[in-house]
Amino acid sequence: MSKQMTWDNLIQIFCANGKQTTKDRKLNEFKQKRWHDFKRMPVADTTGSDFLELIQKGGQMTQVYLAALQTLALDIGAIGHHILPKKHWPKIYKEQKRAITEAEHRMLVSNLRTWRWKLFLQILWETGAAQADAASFRIEKLEGNVIEYHRQKT
């Protein structure tokens, strides 16, 4: 590979793969200001401290995409070795996710003034749906007392 290959070249290759929603998600990450200077940097001149600086500016997704870019650079031969070895990457601590409790749900509903929002929150509570999933509910899918929906994330 040419010494003139920049990270932006690799980002374009990386963003070309996947479903359209995946491509859009990738492009949204790389539009962030933290990537601006990094994209112009030649791949061959990049150091581990450049990676660490970018990781410091971003969050978990920045680290995930940066690791994927390093792997792509290795796979296509743009670099011959890891720029930042795996043992030097900062640890990712995942936040524990949980549903809201019934008490939290009741508090949310009690603080609302409009019946539409109360009804919407009640639908979320009763179905266990995420907001995006519930927003896609259609009356045509209602059969008797059953609402059929498909998770958008999975």
C-alpha positions, -999 to 999 in steps of 0.1 A, spaced: 0 0 0 10 35 -6 24 56 22 -1 83 12 -31 62 22 -50 81 49 -74 69 75 -102 85 55 -95 61 27 -99 32 51 -130 47 66 -146 49 32 -139 12 27 -151 3 62 -184 23 58 -192 6 25 -200 -27 42 -232 -37 59 -269 -29 57 -279 6 51 -287 12 88 -252 0 96 -236 22 70 -255 52 83 -245 44 119 -208 42 109 -210 74 89 -226 92 118 -197 82 140 -171 94 115 -188 128 111 -179 136 147 -154 164 151 -130 141 170 -123 122 138 -115 153 117 -77 154 121 -73 117 124 -89 111 89 -63 132 72 -34 114 89 -14 90 68 -19 54 80 18 46 79 27 76 101 1 68 129 14 59 164 -2 43 194 -4 77 211 -25 90 182 -50 61 188 -50 68 226 -56 105 220 -86 97 198 -100 72 222 -97 98 250 -118 122 229 -145 97 221 -164 70 238 -169 33 235 -180 34 199 -150 54 189 -128 27 204 -148 -1 187 -146 16 153 -109 24 157 -101 -12 165 -121 -23 134 -101 2 113 -68 -11 126 -80 -47 117 -90 -35 82 -56 -18 78 -39 -51 87 -61 -72 65 -55 -51 34 -18 -47 41 -18 -9 48 2 -17 80 23 -46 88 17 -47 126 -7 -34 152 -4 3 158 -18 -2 193 -14 -37 206 -46 -52 222 -31 -52 258 -27 -14 256 -63 -6 247 -82 10 275 -107 -14 292 -143 -10 282 -167 -12 312 -202 -19 301 -230 -2 320 -256 -26 334 -288 -22 316 -322 -27 332 -358 -20 327 -376 6 347 -394 -6 379 -431 -4 384 -426 25 409 -405 44 383 -432 38 357 -460 50 380 -440 82 388 -434 89 351 -471 85 343 -482 106 373 -460 135 362 -476 137 328 -505 160 319 -515 148 285 -535 116 281 -517 107 249 -483 104 266 -498 85 295 -514 61 271 -481 57 252 -462 50 284 -488 25 294 -485 7 261 -447 6 266 -452 -8 301 -477 -34 291 -459 -47 260 -423 -43 272 -415 -25 239 -389 1 234 -401 35 223 -390 30 187 -407 -4 185 -440 10 200 -439 39 175 -440 13 147 -472 -3 161 -500 -5 135 -536 -11 140 -536 -35 111 -513 -58 131 -538 -60 160 -555 -94 161 -580 -98 189 -561 -89 221 -526 -95 206 -502 -69 193 -476 -83 170 -443 -64 166 -407 -71 157 -378 -55 176 -360 -30 154 -326 -36 170 -325 -73 164 
